[in-house]
Amino acid sequence: MKEITVKIPDQKVDFFMELIAQLGLDAEQHEDFAIPEEHKAIVRERIKNSSPEELIPWEEARKQLRFKDD
């Protein structure tokens, strides 16, 4: 049996998976990705330099942001 990797645009994934199911084929969705070490280092540095007293809960932060849907 052959195995094929296909890149599908996000907006077409549901359609593609339904098509595969209708054809009676097996399919798996993988969202594997590697985070570059330099990105990890940046996040670690930001965590190290953060002050817990300056943090606010997400709900409070969300109120301060403007969303297109709001």
Order of alpha helices (4+ residues) and beta strands (2+ residues): alpha-alpha-alpha
